[in-house]
Amino acid sequence: MVRRDALWWAAVVLLAVPGMLRPGLAQTGRAVTAPVDPAAAEVLAFEREVEAAIVRGDVAFMERACAPTFTFSHGDGWTTGGDPFRIDNREQWLAVVKAAPYASRELDRVRVEMHGDVAITYGRYVARMKSGDPERQQFDLWFERVYARRDGRWQYLSHRTVDGPHFSRVK
């Protein structure tokens, strides 16, 4: 009878608190989710700072944020056995940031998976370029990122596009 009671209580809790199946998170809708775990909250705050720095073209911030071994894999071609569109190392990505090509980069539906001093985030961002072909100026993509806490602060290790980019015409 103890086993059945435990299962019953587990079902009650899961039905009463829908966000509990998402480790470290409580769903709050379309926007970046509000984490329950303080470390997950730190990671999401850091991720928002990174996005803002990219839009500002803030190379000094990104030099501190990106690990020496940082990589940014653009495009999802690798998911079907092909190659990514491009892979930037730290220096190449900092050159992109310095050029400040983005008008905006908004995070959406981001989740955090904590592993001690390592965090994996996955979600979507919607970006708009300052200029270029109107057919390719706005896009969204789904990503997975890896961060590590080093010397008391989070560092950005890797970005990998897992779906996209998907372009939409700027109106």
C-alpha positions as CSV (number, residue, x, y, z in Angstrom):
1,M,0.0,0.0,0.0
2,V,2.9,2.4,0.6
3,R,4.0,2.2,-3.0
4,R,0.5,3.0,-4.3
5,D,0.2,5.9,-1.9
6,A,3.6,7.3,-3.0
7,L,2.5,7.0,-6.7
8,W,-0.8,8.8,-5.8
9,W,1.0,11.7,-4.1
10,A,3.5,11.9,-7.0
11,A,0.6,12.2,-9.4
12,V,-1.1,14.9,-7.3
13,V,2.1,16.9,-7.1
14,L,2.7,16.7,-10.8
15,L,-0.8,17.7,-11.6
16,A,-0.8,20.6,-9.1
17,V,2.6,22.0,-10.2
18,P,3.0,21.6,-14.0
19,G,6.5,23.2,-14.1
20,M,8.0,20.5,-11.9
21,L,9.0,18.2,-14.8
22,R,11.3,20.9,-16.1
23,P,14.4,20.5,-13.9
24,G,15.3,23.9,-12.4
25,L,12.6,25.8,-14.2
26,A,9.1,27.1,-13.8
27,Q,7.4,27.9,-17.1
28,T,6.2,31.5,-17.5
29,G,5.0,31.5,-21.1
30,R,6.8,32.5,-24.3
31,A,9.5,34.6,-22.8
32,V,12.7,33.3,-21.1
33,T,11.6,31.1,-18.3
34,A,12.0,31.9,-14.6
35,P,14.3,29.3,-13.1
36,V,13.8,27.9,-9.6
37,D,17.5,27.1,-9.1
38,P,19.6,30.2,-8.3
39,A,22.5,29.0,-10.4
40,A,20.1,28.5,-13.4
41,A,18.9,32.1,-12.8
42,E,22.5,33.3,-12.9
43,V,23.1,31.5,-16.2
44,L,19.9,33.0,-17.8
45,A,20.9,36.5,-16.6
46,F,24.4,36.0,-18.1
47,E,22.9,34.7,-21.3
48,R,20.7,37.9,-21.6
49,E,23.8,40.0,-20.9
50,V,25.7,38.2,-23.7
51,E,22.8,38.9,-26.2
52,A,22.8,42.5,-25.2
53,A,26.6,42.8,-25.6
54,I,26.4,41.2,-29.1
55,V,23.8,43.8,-30.2
56,R,25.9,46.7,-28.7
57,G,29.0,45.4,-30.3
58,D,30.6,45.2,-26.9
59,V,33.8,43.3,-27.6
60,A,35.3,44.0,-24.2
61,F,32.4,42.2,-22.5
62,M,32.5,39.4,-24.9
63,E,36.3,38.9,-24.5
64,R,35.6,38.3,-20.8
65,A,32.5,36.2,-21.5
66,C,33.9,33.8,-24.1
67,A,36.3,31.1,-23.1
68,P,39.6,30.9,-25.0
69,T,38.3,27.7,-26.7
70,F,34.9,29.2,-27.6
71,T,33.2,28.0,-30.8
72,F,30.0,29.2,-32.5
73,S,28.5,26.7,-35.1
74,H,26.2,28.5,-37.5
75,G,23.4,26.7,-39.3
76,D,21.9,23.3,-38.8
77,G,23.4,21.4,-41.7
78,W,25.3,19.2,-39.3
79,T,22.0,17.7,-38.0
80,T,21.5,15.9,-41.3
81,G,25.1,14.7,-41.8
82,G,26.3,17.8,-43.6
83,D,28.4,20.7,-42.4
84,P,27.4,23.7,-40.4
85,F,27.1,26.9,-42.5
86,R,30.2,28.2,-40.7
87,I,32.1,27.6,-37.5
88,D,33.7,30.6,-35.7
89,N,36.4,30.3,-33.2
90,R,36.7,33.0,-30.4
91,E,38.6,35.5,-32.5
92,Q,36.3,35.1,-35.5
93,W,33.2,35.5,-33.3
94,L,34.6,38.6,-31.6
95,A,35.2,40.1,-35.1
96,V,31.5,39.6,-35.8
97,V,30.6,41.2,-32.5
98,K,32.9,44.2,-33.2
99,A,31.1,44.8,-36.5
100,A,27.8,45.1,-34.5
101,P,25.6,43.8,-37.4
102,Y,22.5,43.1,-35.2
103,A,19.7,45.5,-34.5
104,S,18.2,43.0,-32.0
105,R,18.5,39.5,-30.6
106,E,15.7,38.4,-28.4
107,L,15.7,35.1,-26.5
108,D,12.6,32.9,-26.5
109,R,11.7,29.7,-24.7
110,V,15.1,29.2,-23.1
111,R,15.6,26.3,-20.7
112,V,18.6,25.5,-18.5
113,E,20.0,22.2,-17.6
114,M,22.5,22.4,-14.7
115,H,25.4,20.0,-14.1
116,G,27.2,21.6,-11.2
117,D,29.6,24.2,-12.7
118,V,28.4,23.4,-16.2
119,A,25.2,24.7,-17.7
120,I,23.5,23.8,-21.0
121,T,20.9,26.1,-22.3
122,Y,18.6,25.4,-25.2
123,G,16.0,27.6,-26.8
124,R,15.4,30.0,-29.6
125,Y,16.3,33.5,-30.5
126,V,14.9,36.0,-33.0
127,A,17.4,38.3,-34.6
128,R,17.2,41.3,-36.9
129,M,20.1,42.6,-38.8
130,K,20.8,46.3,-39.2
131,S,21.1,46.0,-43.0
132,G,21.2,43.6,-45.8
133,D,18.9,41.7,-48.0
134,P,15.3,42.2,-46.7
135,E,14.6,38.5,-47.4
136,R,17.4,37.5,-44.9
137,Q,17.5,40.5,-42.5
138,Q,15.2,38.8,-39.9
139,F,15.5,35.3,-38.7
140,D,15.0,32.9,-35.9
141,L,16.9,29.8,-34.9
142,W,16.9,27.1,-32.2
143,F,20.2,26.6,-30.3
144,E,22.1,24.7,-27.6
145,R,24.8,26.5,-25.6
146,V,27.3,25.4,-23.0
147,Y,28.6,27.5,-20.1
148,A,31.0,26.8,-17.3
149,R,31.6,28.5,-14.0
150,R,35.3,29.4,-13.8
151,D,36.9,31.5,-11.1
152,G,33.4,32.4,-9.7
153,R,31.9,33.6,-13.0
154,W,30.2,32.1,-16.0
155,Q,32.0,31.6,-19.2
156,Y,30.5,31.0,-22.6
157,L,32.0,27.8,-24.1
158,S,29.9,26.9,-27.2
159,H,26.9,27.8,-29.3
160,R,25.4,25.3,-31.7
161,T,22.5,26.0,-34.0
162,V,20.2,23.0,-33.9
163,D,17.4,24.3,-36.2
164,G,17.7,27.2,-38.6
165,P,18.2,29.9,-39.4
166,H,14.6,30.5,-40.6
167,F,14.4,33.8,-42.5
168,S,11.3,36.1,-42.6
169,R,10.9,39.2,-44.6
170,V,11.3,42.5,-42.7
171,K,8.1,44.4,-42.9
